[in-house]
Amino acid sequence: MNAFNQHPDQQFRARELHELLGMPTDEASVNVTRARLGRLLRQGFLTQPGRGHYQKRT
């Protein structure tokens, strides 16, 4: 959520978040992040303005 708080108007893809945060970009790691982003989306913290894109709910 820190990346979304620092860039509230920006849309991110899961792989872009990994690169921004210096995390490994292997497919397994990115898939875990996708699952977490999906949970945050369902909980109402994020929106999904396009397929695979996530943005902080304003």
C-alpha positions in Angstrom: 0.0 0.0 0.0 3.0 2.3 0.5 3.6 2.5 -3.2 -0.1 3.4 -3.8 0.0 6.0 -1.0 3.1 7.6 -2.5 1.6 7.7 -6.0 -2.1 7.9 -5.4 -3.1 8.9 -9.0 -0.9 6.3 -10.7 -2.0 2.9 -12.0 0.3 0.0 -11.4 0.6 -3.5 -12.8 1.9 -6.2 -10.5 5.2 -6.5 -12.2 5.7 -2.7 -12.1 5.1 -2.8 -8.4 7.8 -5.4 -8.0 10.3 -3.3 -10.0 9.4 -0.2 -8.1 9.9 -1.9 -4.8 13.0 -3.8 -5.8 11.4 -7.2 -5.4 12.1 -10.3 -7.5 10.2 -10.3 -10.8 10.0 -14.0 -11.3 6.5 -15.3 -12.3 5.8 -17.0 -8.9 6.5 -13.9 -6.9 4.5 -11.7 -9.2 1.5 -14.1 -9.0 1.6 -13.9 -5.2 1.4 -10.1 -5.5 -1.5 -10.4 -8.0 -3.4 -12.4 -5.5 -2.7 -9.8 -2.8 -3.8 -7.0 -5.1 -7.0 -9.0 -5.8 -7.7 -9.2 -2.1 -7.1 -5.4 -1.6 -9.5 -4.8 -4.6 -12.2 -7.0 -3.0 -11.7 -5.2 0.3 -12.3 -1.8 -1.3 -8.8 -0.4 -0.9 -8.0 -0.4 -4.6 -9.9 0.0 -7.9 -9.2 -1.8 -11.2 -9.4 0.8 -14.0 -8.3 -1.7 -16.6 -7.5 -5.3 -16.9 -4.3 -6.0 -14.8 -4.1 -2.4 -13.6 -4.6 -1.4 -10.0 -5.0 2.1 -8.5 -5.7 3.4 -5.0 -9.4 4.1 -4.4 -9.9 7.9 -3.9 
